[in-house]
Amino acid sequence: MFTTLLLAGLEAHRERIGQAAGLLTVAQYLAGWFICSDIRRRGTSAGVSPLRFIGGCGLSILQLQYSEKLHAPALIWTSIFTLAFSLLYSLWFWWYTPPSGRGALYRLTAAVASVTAGLYAYGAQGDGPDVMYRLGMVLTVLALAFIALPLAQLRSIIRAKSSAGLPLPAILASTGATVLWLLYGLLINNTFIVVQKIIAMGLCTVQLSLFIIYPASTSSGGEKKKQR
């Protein structure tokens, strides 16, 4: 009952909620600049995975297609911005990748492009219930995998007992965006967005809990004590 009244009260602000969620999503992607800045400082992309950038391009293209089918302006412009940032970061990564390492980059790009093209072609078949359902399922899996990318460092975080390697600003922005997209999904009555964001909230909670369990200051504090 309370949820119904809340959603009814927020209905008039649906697009504003979507716009706020979009801004936080774009802010999440801006965190990629810190990675690019570090690459420029070192003069090479060695040791950095391009999956976040290349995969972000494919995911943004598919999300843009799905958003257009939903006729959701907030989702459409958010997908355009995230695609632009992902393309920029990918080009930046390529520029700082030495010739000897570009083969792997090209192979990853070709794999992502092939999968994206195949899914896009399937989605282009129409707006029928089956197409929308399957496309929504695939996007849910891909989006959750993208959100969970920082957890790939989980083993090293536990070993070092420090969350210093995790991008806190990006995770905070992702958490805020997830809450707002969940509201937006409820307002437009889209099951895939709602389910996706509920699971995403769990992933964000796990990531944020790592900052409490393994504070970033713990590792540096231990090093200072050893130096003394």
C-alpha positions, 0 to 999 in steps of 0.5 A: 500500500505504502509503495503504491502511494509512493509511486503514485506521488512520484509519477509526476517526477518520473523524468526528473528521477530518470535524469538524476539517475542518468547524471549519476550514471555518467558520473560513474563513467567519468571515473574512467578518466582517473584510469586514463590519467594514470595511463598517461602518467605512466606513458603506457596502458600495460597492466590495465585491462581494456574490458571496461572500456571496450565492453562499455561501448558494446553495452551502451550500444545495446542499451541505446537500442533497448531504450529506444524501444521503450521510448524512455528519453532518460535512458536514451540520452544516458546511453548516448553519453556513456557510449561517447565516454566509452569510445573516448576511453577506448581510443585513449587506451589504444593510443597508449598501447605499445604495438606489441600489445595491440594484437590482444586489444584488437582481438578483444575489440573484434570479440565484443563487436561480434557479440554486439552486432549479433545481439543488435541484429536480433533486437532489430527484428522488432518490438515483439514481446519475445524479442523484448524479453530476450533482449532484456534478459541479455542486457540484465546479465551484461549490465550486472557483469559490468557493475561487478567488474571491480569485484575482479580485484577481490582476491588481491583486496583480501590478500592485501587487506585493503580496499585502496584499489577500488574506485570509491567515487565510481561505486558511490555514483553507481549505488546512487544511480542504481537506487534512482533507476530502480525507482524509474523502473518501477514508475515505467513498470519495466520488470527487467530494470527493476530486477536488474537494479535490485540485484545491482543493489546487492553487488553495490552493497558488497563493494561498499562493505569492502571499504568497511571490512578492509579500510584503505588506510589499514595498508598504509598505516601498516607500512608506516609502522614497519618503516618506524 
